[in-house]
């Protein structure tokens, strides 16, 4: 029993598991919709950052175009519901599959690029999708956006209370963590890490780096689209700024980097730090200092890069779970 308790892997997982249990139970005692909304947004952006982390954290291919997959999921699910009456539960999957196809095609074209060249290519791709969403008015209604019908039912994934949304968000949050953990402990995760550390050496050892990266991109883009579809259902309104702007990609990258890029729980920790800060500042200061949260984001990022270069969770894991004798 003592050996089990002292196992660094068990010790590492104990804290996050307890935190997830608290997140699952605490909302039952929260009657204020404002705080419930905060929980839901943490789950959404934490899950999205985790999806981004699968290709950018484990594989080292920093994507700044994941806003495209988020937007594809949101618009696909919404348009299928409005024009064909298809339930968003199915629309999420359809949007995820479409995003996976787009992600694989993007990978085929851009995986030849390395380092910052790949990041710039994905940045351009994300910007193109944002421009298309803004200007293809016959499909997306442009800047006016699309309002979803408010007809509460399980079929429409529309509810009168925030609790159902919260637990759907929590499910997606846990699902992304579970998939990340599975990838980290699987051959795919080992191959991605090998590629990130040294691509030439990985290929020399027989790792099919192209197939590995495309697999990770397909999973990452699928989950990003599913989360985008859920976000659309929760907000009941979408437009290019809310679901396809390039800042979304930068935001989730920031969450993962500060929390601990290339770790299972790092992106979630990043969301748990930044989302409450954003909500709190907007609630207390309103429009008085609209850009203050970005300044705070920058200060936190600089502090973490200087003193905790592996991110908060990455540094704590290395220091307290694996480096002790």
N, C-alpha and C positions, 0 to 999 in steps of 0.2 A: 504493500500500500504506500509506504513512504517513497519507494522508487517511482511509483506512478505519480504521486504528488510533485516530486522533484523533477519529473520529466519536463524539459523546457517547453515542449510543444503544448502539453497540458496547461502549464502555467500561463503560456501566452494566450491560449484560447479562453481561459477562465474569465478574465475581465470582460472581454467583448461579449461573451455569452450572457453574463449577468446583465450587461448594459442592454442587450437586445431584449431580455426578459422585462427589464424595467420599462423600455420603450413600448413594449407590447401591453403592459398592464397599466402604466401611468395614465394614458388617455381616458381610461374608464372612470377616473376620478377627476377629470378636467371637464367642467361644464361650459367653459368659455370657448366659443368658436374661434376667437382670435388665436388662442394658444393651440387649438387643434389644427388650425391652418399652418401654424409654424411646424408642428410635427410632420404634417403631410409634405410640406415643401422640403424639409430635411430628408425625408425618405425619397422623394423624387430626385432631388439633385445629388444626394448621396449615391443612389442607384445609377444615375447617369454618369457620375464621375467614375464609379466602379466599372461601368461598361467601357468608358474611354481608356481606363487603366489596362484593360486586357490586351490591347494592341500597343498602346503607347508606353505603359509601365513595364509589362513583362517583355514585350518585344522590342522596346526601345525606338519604335517608329512613331515619333511625336506627331499626332494628327491635330490640325487646327481646323478641320472641316467636319467635325462630328455634328455641328449644327445642322448639316444637310440631312443626316440620318434621322435626327430628332424631328426635323420638319417634315420629312417624308412620312414618318409614322403618324404625325399629327394630322397632316392633310389627307393621307390615304384613308385613315379610319373615319375622319369627319365626312369626306366626300362620299364614301361608301354608305354611310348612315343616311345622309341627306338625299342622295340620288337613287339609292337602291334599297334603302331600309334595312341594310345589313347591320346586325348587332355589332357594337364596338368590340365585343369579346373576340369575334372573328376578324374584325377590321384591324385589331392590334397585330394579329398573326400575319395577315396579308401585308400590312405595312412593314412588318419586320422582315418578311421574305423579300419584298421589293427592295428594301434597304440593303439586305444582304447581297442581292444581285448587284446593286449599284456599288456597294463596298468592294466586292470581289473584282468588278471591272476596274474600279479606281486603283485597286491594288495591282492588278496586272499591268496597268500603265505606269504607276508611280513607284512601285517597289524597286525599280531599277535605280531610283535616286537614293541618296544616303543623307543622313544627318539633317541639317537645316534645309537642304534642297527639297527633301520630302515634306517637311513642315510647310514650306512655302507653296508647294504644289497643292497640298490639301487645303491650305488657306485660300488659294485661288478657287479651288473647287467649291468650298463652302460659300465663298462670295458669289460665285456664279449661281448656285442654287438659291441664295437669298435674293439675287436680282430677278431670277425667273419667277420666284414666288411673288415678288412685288409687281412685276409687269405683266404676268399672264393672267389678266383680270377675268377672262372667261372661265378660268379654272379655279383660281384662288380668291377672286374678288379683290385682288390687289391690296392696297393699304387700308381699304375699308374693312377688311377681314370678314370672317364668317362666324355667325352666331349659331350655336347648336340649339336644337329644340330642347326646352326644359319640360320633359315628360318623365317624371320619376318612375322608374321601373328597372328591374334587374336586367331585362333585355336591352334597354338603352344605356345601361351603366350610369344611370342618373338616380340620385338619392336625395331625399329631403334633409337627411342628417349628414354631418361630416364624418361620422364614425365609419361607415362603410368605405368611404374614400381612404380614410386613414389606414384601414387594415388591408385594403388592396395595395396601397403604397408600401406598407410594411412588408407585405408578401413579396413585392418586386424588389425591395431593399434586401431582404434576406436571400431571395433567389440569386441576385447578383453576387452577394457575398459567398453563397454556397458554390456557385459556378466558378468564381475567382479562386476559392480554396481548392476546388477540384482541379482546376487548370494548374495551379501552383504545384500540386503534388503529383501531377500526371506527366507522361512523356512529353505532351505538348508544352507544358510549362518549362520542363528542362530544356527542350529544344529552343524555345523562345529565349530563355536566359542565355543559352550557348550562343545563339545568333547575336543577341545584344552585346555580349562580352567580346566576341570575336567572330565575325561572319566567315572569314576565310578558314579559320580553324574548325568551325562547325561544319562547313562543307567538306573539309578534308576528312572529318570523322564520319561522313556519310549522312549528315542531317540534310534533309531536303528543305532548305530554308524557304524557298518559294511557297511550297505547299503549306508549311507551318504558318507562315505569315498570312496567307490567304484564309486559312482556317480561323485564325485569331481575328482577322478583320471581319469575316462573316459573322462570327459570334458577337463581336463587339457592336457592329452596325445593327444586327437584329435586335439586340437588347436596347440600344439607343432609340430605335424606332418604336419599340413596344412602350418604352417609358414616355416617348413623345406623344403617343396615342393616348395614354392614360392622362397625361398633363392636359391635353386638349379636352378630354371629357370632364376633368376636374374644373378647369377654368371656364368651360361652356362658351368660350370665344377664342378664336385664334386669328392671328395676322402675321405677316412676315417678320415683324419686329419681335413678337413674343415667342415664336418657335423656330425662326430660321436666321436670325441675325448672327453675325460672326462672333459677337461678344459671348455668345453662349458657349462656344468651343473654348474660348480663352478662360471663361469662368470655371468650367469643369476641370480644365487642366490645372488651374490655380488650386482648386480644392484638393486634387490628387497630389500635387507637388508638396503643398504644405502639410497634408496629412501623412504622406509617405508613398511616393510613386513606386510601383512595382511591389506593393504589399496588399494583402487581402483587405485589411481594415483601414488603411490610410485614407482612401477617398471618402469613406464614411465619416471619419474623424474630421476631415477637412470641411465637409458639409455641416457637421455638428458645430463647428466653430464659426463659420462664416454666415450661414443662414440666420441664426439668431441675432448676430450683429447687425445684419442688413435690416431685418424686421424691426429690431429695437430702435435703430436710428430713424427709420422711416416713421415709426409710430410716435416717437418723442419729439423729433425735429420737423417732421413733415417735409415741406418743400423749402424750409429755411436754408438748409445746407444740403442740397440734393446730391452733391458729389462726395460728401464726407466719407461715406462707406468705402469708396474706392481708395481714398487716401489711407484709411485704416487697413484695407486689403494690402496695399503696397508696403506699409510699415511691417505688417505681420510677415509678408513674403520675404522682405529683406532680412528680418530678424531670423527667420527659419533658415534661409540660405546661408547666413553667416555662422550660426551657432548649431544648427541641426540640419546639415546638408542632405541627410537621407530622409528628411521629413520628421514630423513629430512621432508618429508610430514607428517608422523605420529606425529612428535613433533609439527610442525607448526599448524596442525589441532587441536590438543589438546589445544595448548596454545592460539590460536587466534580465534578459531571458537566455542569452547565448554566450555572453562573454564572462560570466561569473565562473570561477573554478568549481 
